[in-house]
């Protein structure tokens, strides 16, 4: 099913997962191949972060047809605390007289103490768990 406004939006950040062994897995390999989060091992993760695209990766990914924006945005990292972390995305749709519209996706990283939320435009907010927004 396609919704009004369902155009591919450019990525502003990509994820990197770090494991207890020191191994790190990135959402994109150096040649620009995408690695899907669902395909990586989840055990022994110690840190996950969002990282801005470099100009070099912008050129590599653009040649592969990916829409990305290189920036000097800050890096956001979240360590696993007490063995707990979540990574997910929230998608919402709006129903109205003119039909159905998909609202922007929000990507979320969370441990037992903090939640990081990033919008499709690359705006990141940090929320302490238990804090009322």
Legacy VTK file of the C-alpha trace (Angstrom):
# vtk DataFile Version 3.0
C-alpha trace
ASCII
DATASET POLYDATA
POINTS 133 float
0.000 0.000 0.000
1.349 3.416 -0.885
0.460 6.580 0.966
0.433 10.192 -0.145
3.927 11.589 0.420
5.620 8.173 0.179
8.786 9.427 -1.468
12.155 8.153 -0.406
13.574 10.669 2.030
17.304 11.311 2.267
19.219 9.790 5.160
21.128 12.152 7.447
22.572 9.538 9.814
23.553 5.857 9.608
23.998 3.400 12.449
27.077 1.560 13.685
26.855 -1.253 16.260
29.843 -2.113 18.450
30.255 -5.538 20.042
32.006 -6.678 23.220
34.692 -8.344 21.040
35.644 -4.981 19.514
33.975 -5.783 16.180
31.832 -3.013 14.708
29.144 -3.365 12.033
27.992 -0.376 10.013
24.714 0.118 8.173
26.789 0.636 5.026
29.939 -1.225 4.018
32.856 0.775 2.559
31.606 -0.051 -0.968
28.107 1.239 -0.134
26.272 -2.068 0.332
23.505 -1.686 2.910
23.473 -3.996 5.928
20.025 -4.353 7.460
19.748 -4.171 11.229
17.503 -7.225 11.249
20.319 -9.272 9.681
23.031 -8.625 12.277
23.660 -10.590 15.500
22.054 -8.910 18.512
24.009 -10.651 21.294
26.987 -8.939 22.945
26.206 -5.443 21.604
27.804 -2.842 23.870
27.115 0.376 21.954
25.048 1.642 19.055
25.211 5.064 17.517
24.074 7.351 14.758
26.820 8.919 12.695
26.664 11.637 10.020
27.615 10.815 6.442
30.971 11.984 5.154
31.331 13.522 1.705
33.179 10.344 0.628
30.266 8.102 1.680
27.832 10.540 0.056
29.564 10.003 -3.302
29.711 6.213 -2.902
26.068 5.910 -1.846
24.779 8.374 -4.443
26.304 6.177 -7.171
24.293 3.286 -5.674
21.086 5.311 -5.857
20.828 6.110 -2.131
19.692 9.556 -1.054
21.980 10.790 1.722
23.081 14.178 2.988
26.646 14.687 4.253
26.795 16.917 7.344
28.973 17.948 10.242
26.214 16.903 12.645
27.234 15.535 16.034
27.616 11.813 16.686
25.035 10.206 18.978
25.964 7.014 20.825
24.125 4.962 23.379
25.729 2.210 25.458
23.854 -0.891 26.478
22.989 -0.559 30.180
22.248 -3.648 32.276
21.947 -5.709 29.083
19.026 -3.589 27.856
18.629 -1.681 24.623
15.979 -1.153 21.976
16.167 0.147 18.453
12.970 0.736 16.533
11.066 3.194 14.382
7.666 4.774 14.782
5.479 5.321 11.757
2.185 7.147 11.911
-0.505 7.810 9.344
-3.039 10.602 9.288
-6.558 9.995 8.065
-8.436 12.967 6.650
-11.000 14.077 4.103
-8.379 14.060 1.354
-7.217 10.524 2.145
-4.375 8.938 4.044
-0.994 10.607 4.530
2.115 9.060 6.055
3.688 11.252 8.727
7.478 11.385 9.063
9.169 8.364 10.622
10.954 8.719 13.964
13.890 6.368 14.661
14.563 5.481 18.303
17.552 4.156 20.284
16.882 3.391 23.920
18.660 1.943 26.929
17.397 1.749 30.517
18.417 5.365 31.198
18.037 7.349 27.973
16.101 7.444 24.706
17.427 9.096 21.533
14.912 9.979 18.834
15.840 11.105 15.335
13.474 12.515 12.754
13.833 11.920 9.033
15.229 15.465 8.793
18.065 14.515 11.153
16.888 16.344 14.266
17.859 14.371 17.371
16.289 14.694 20.788
17.529 13.080 23.981
15.061 12.049 26.689
15.987 10.685 30.086
13.870 7.598 30.801
11.180 8.515 33.298
11.197 12.152 32.121
7.819 13.463 31.042
7.743 15.102 27.618
LINES 1 134
133 0 1 2 3 4 5 6 7 8 9 10 11 12 13 14 15 16 17 18 19 20 21 22 23 24 25 26 27 28 29 30 31 32 33 34 35 36 37 38 39 40 41 42 43 44 45 46 47 48 49 50 51 52 53 54 55 56 57 58 59 60 61 62 63 64 65 66 67 68 69 70 71 72 73 74 75 76 77 78 79 80 81 82 83 84 85 86 87 88 89 90 91 92 93 94 95 96 97 98 99 100 101 102 103 104 105 106 107 108 109 110 111 112 113 114 115 116 117 118 119 120 121 122 123 124 125 126 127 128 129 130 131 132
